[in-house]
Amino acid sequence: MTDWNAMSDEDFRREVRQFFETDYPEELRHLPHRPTFAEIEHWHRKLHAKGWVAPAWPAEFGGMGLNAGKLLIFYEEQQHWGVVRGRDMGVQMVGPLIIKFGTQDQKDYWLPRILSCEDIWCQGYSEPGAGSDLANLRTRAEIDGDDFVINGQKIWTTMAHDATHIFMLVRTDPDTPRKQQGISFVLAPMDQPGVEVRTIRTLAGETEFCEVFFDDARTPRANLVGELNKGWTMAKALLSFERIFIGAPNLAQNALGQLESFARGRGAFDDPVFRDRFAQAALDVEDHAALYARFADQLKRGETLGADVSMLKIWVTECFQRITELMIEAAGPDGGTIGPLQVGNVSVDVLSSFYKARPTTIYGGSNEIQRNILSKAVLGLPG
Ligand SMILES: Cc1cc2nc3c(=O)[nH]c(=O)nc-3n(C[C@H](O)[C@H](O)[C@H](O)COP(=O)(O)OP(=O)(O)OC[C@H]3O[C@@H](n4cnc5c(N)ncnc54)[C@H](O)[C@@H]3O)c2cc1C
């Protein structure tokens, strides 16, 4: 088995780059939407055969066992080459929790099924009235013999209509003094009476979001991960790496590259106001990349990141939004065109980039919440 961490960063990057550059299917590069599993199944099988489905998991569970520095390189190359993150909620979210808090039986049963995509997962955290303030969640799971009986509703559940299982935060004790207590982390099959999935059509015309309703749905008690009523602490344990991943610069860098080619083709640089705004966006992207490099170095040195990492997510997502607004502007009267616009040999879907940029400031902890974190934990301002 290859010890990736023993390689130099340059050699490792070269190996990852070569695979993504040559083996990744061209038609899937920089997909403008979240794919269904059927769309990417052949790519997933290739990754699985190579043993590269779960770069962050320890090798003993079928992962690549990458350390933080190598992991960043892997994700940087993945984004750079427009490689889809795939149906990775199993790999990114529930898998690490099972590895850290699951029983041996849970590890033996669920982890191989995540890697092979036999089970496809969605994340059931948000509810109407429990988004930023997640601890408000009301979906109940009551013990009945060997089962939990689940009642309630989840919302914004990405790709729930294409998932076989859901990992959820549920209220298992409604009578606790603090609302963060009494929450548990459970796994549940979607394919059963009492689970109803309704898709929500987005402005971009995609149906990637869903509402999920539970009406006396059941899941075995053996599907509780970690201790009963201790799910809150576990769910929080996942956040630390996500914070830097979500703030990676490629999102804005790729969009800036597209904007530059597109604007040149459309003659937008003849306009001094546009030139000025482009220069500002380019400088913002450079600033962000420098900031990201500082946090990445901290991780590579094995240090943990502080609350100030929230700056990355705010900065990159807001840059990304400004760049996509400039794309619409550069397109002039074609700015509202649905589908790709061809300029010379460049094809840019300006409207879809614009739509793609909108939710980035919301998911993974909205930018307002990130600003609250910065003001309290970094600047020490009163809450
Ligand atoms: C693309 C996308 C995919 C998602 N996928 C999933 C998924 O798969 N599973 C899942 O469980 N959830 C998912 N979500 C939900 C996401 O986590 C929530 O949308 C997010 O946590 C915000 O919650 P909310 O929508 O309820 O907004 P609210 O919490 O109601 O907030 C509304 C607005 O008020 C602001 N606000 C709220 N509280 C404060 C405060 N204290 N101070 C300042 N401002 C505040 C927010 O920043 C926001 O601008 C997804 C969301 C998006 C956009």
The ligand as an SDF file (V2000), in Angstrom:
LIG
                    3D

 53 58  0  0  0  0  0  0  0  0999 V2000
  -26.8900   24.9680   -1.4730 C   0  0  0  0  0  0  0  0  0  0  0  0
  -27.3180   24.5620   -0.0890 C   0  0  0  0  0  0  0  0  0  0  0  0
  -27.2520   23.2150    0.2800 C   0  0  0  0  0  0  0  0  0  0  0  0
  -27.6840   22.8230    1.5450 C   0  0  0  0  0  0  0  0  0  0  0  0
  -27.6570   21.4800    1.8480 N   0  0  0  0  0  0  0  0  0  0  0  0
  -28.0980   21.0740    3.0610 C   0  0  0  0  0  0  0  0  0  0  0  0
  -28.1400   19.6700    3.3690 C   0  0  0  0  0  0  0  0  0  0  0  0
  -27.8110   18.8160    2.5440 O   0  0  0  0  0  0  0  0  0  0  0  0
  -28.5880   19.2910    4.5860 N   0  0  0  0  0  0  0  0  0  0  0  0
  -28.9750   20.1950    5.5320 C   0  0  0  0  0  0  0  0  0  0  0  0
  -29.3100   19.7710    6.6350 O   0  0  0  0  0  0  0  0  0  0  0  0
  -28.9770   21.5440    5.2650 N   0  0  0  0  0  0  0  0  0  0  0  0
  -28.5600   21.9850    4.0500 C   0  0  0  0  0  0  0  0  0  0  0  0
  -28.5710   23.3330    3.7400 N   0  0  0  0  0  0  0  0  0  0  0  0
  -29.1370   24.2730    4.7080 C   0  0  0  0  0  0  0  0  0  0  0  0
  -28.1440   25.2480    5.2870 C   0  0  0  0  0  0  0  0  0  0  0  0
  -27.3190   24.6350    6.2170 O   0  0  0  0  0  0  0  0  0  0  0  0
  -28.9910   26.3920    5.8890 C   0  0  0  0  0  0  0  0  0  0  0  0
  -29.6080   27.0600    4.8060 O   0  0  0  0  0  0  0  0  0  0  0  0
  -28.1550   27.3730    6.6490 C   0  0  0  0  0  0  0  0  0  0  0  0
  -27.6650   26.7740    7.8110 O   0  0  0  0  0  0  0  0  0  0  0  0
  -28.9610   28.6470    7.0160 C   0  0  0  0  0  0  0  0  0  0  0  0
  -30.1440   28.3070    7.6690 O   0  0  0  0  0  0  0  0  0  0  0  0
  -31.5720   28.8400    7.1820 P   0  0  0  0  0  0  0  0  0  0  0  0
  -31.6610   28.6300    5.6950 O   0  0  0  0  0  0  0  0  0  0  0  0
  -32.6100   28.2190    8.0560 O   0  0  0  0  0  0  0  0  0  0  0  0
  -31.5550   30.4140    7.4020 O   0  0  0  0  0  0  0  0  0  0  0  0
  -31.8250   31.1910    8.7560 P   0  0  0  0  0  0  0  0  0  0  0  0
  -31.0400   30.5610    9.8550 O   0  0  0  0  0  0  0  0  0  0  0  0
  -33.2820   31.3600    8.9310 O   0  0  0  0  0  0  0  0  0  0  0  0
  -31.1640   32.5670    8.3990 O   0  0  0  0  0  0  0  0  0  0  0  0
  -31.7680   33.5090    7.5210 C   0  0  0  0  0  0  0  0  0  0  0  0
  -30.8280   34.7120    7.4380 C   0  0  0  0  0  0  0  0  0  0  0  0
  -30.6540   35.3020    8.7280 O   0  0  0  0  0  0  0  0  0  0  0  0
  -29.2780   35.3180    9.0900 C   0  0  0  0  0  0  0  0  0  0  0  0
  -29.1270   35.0390   10.5260 N   0  0  0  0  0  0  0  0  0  0  0  0
  -29.6770   34.0050   11.2140 C   0  0  0  0  0  0  0  0  0  0  0  0
  -29.2780   34.0480   12.5050 N   0  0  0  0  0  0  0  0  0  0  0  0
  -28.4630   35.1300   12.6210 C   0  0  0  0  0  0  0  0  0  0  0  0
  -27.7230   35.7040   13.6970 C   0  0  0  0  0  0  0  0  0  0  0  0
  -27.7250   35.1520   14.9210 N   0  0  0  0  0  0  0  0  0  0  0  0
  -26.9760   36.8180   13.4470 N   0  0  0  0  0  0  0  0  0  0  0  0
  -26.9370   37.3690   12.1880 C   0  0  0  0  0  0  0  0  0  0  0  0
  -27.6240   36.8800   11.1440 N   0  0  0  0  0  0  0  0  0  0  0  0
  -28.3660   35.7750   11.3460 C   0  0  0  0  0  0  0  0  0  0  0  0
  -28.6380   34.2220    8.2670 C   0  0  0  0  0  0  0  0  0  0  0  0
  -27.2720   34.4330    8.0720 O   0  0  0  0  0  0  0  0  0  0  0  0
  -29.4250   34.3290    6.9560 C   0  0  0  0  0  0  0  0  0  0  0  0
  -28.9160   35.3560    6.1530 O   0  0  0  0  0  0  0  0  0  0  0  0
  -28.1700   23.7740    2.4820 C   0  0  0  0  0  0  0  0  0  0  0  0
  -28.2460   25.1280    2.1020 C   0  0  0  0  0  0  0  0  0  0  0  0
  -27.8500   25.5210    0.8410 C   0  0  0  0  0  0  0  0  0  0  0  0
  -27.9860   26.9670    0.4640 C   0  0  0  0  0  0  0  0  0  0  0  0
  1  2  1  0
  2  3  1  0
  2 52  2  0
  3  4  2  0
  4  5  1  0
  4 50  1  0
  5  6  2  0
  6  7  1  0
  6 13  1  0
  7  8  2  0
  7  9  1  0
  9 10  1  0
 10 11  2  0
 10 12  1  0
 12 13  2  0
 13 14  1  0
 14 15  1  0
 14 50  1  0
 15 16  1  0
 16 17  1  0
 16 18  1  0
 18 19  1  0
 18 20  1  0
 20 21  1  0
 20 22  1  0
 22 23  1  0
 23 24  1  0
 24 25  2  0
 24 26  1  0
 24 27  1  0
 27 28  1  0
 28 29  2  0
 28 30  1  0
 28 31  1  0
 31 32  1  0
 32 33  1  0
 33 34  1  0
 33 48  1  0
 34 35  1  0
 35 36  1  0
 35 46  1  0
 36 37  1  0
 36 45  1  0
 37 38  2  0
 38 39  1  0
 39 40  1  0
 39 45  2  0
 40 41  1  0
 40 42  2  0
 42 43  1  0
 43 44  2  0
 44 45  1  0
 46 47  1  0
 46 48  1  0
 48 49  1  0
 50 51  2  0
 51 52  1  0
 52 53  1  0
M  END
$$$$
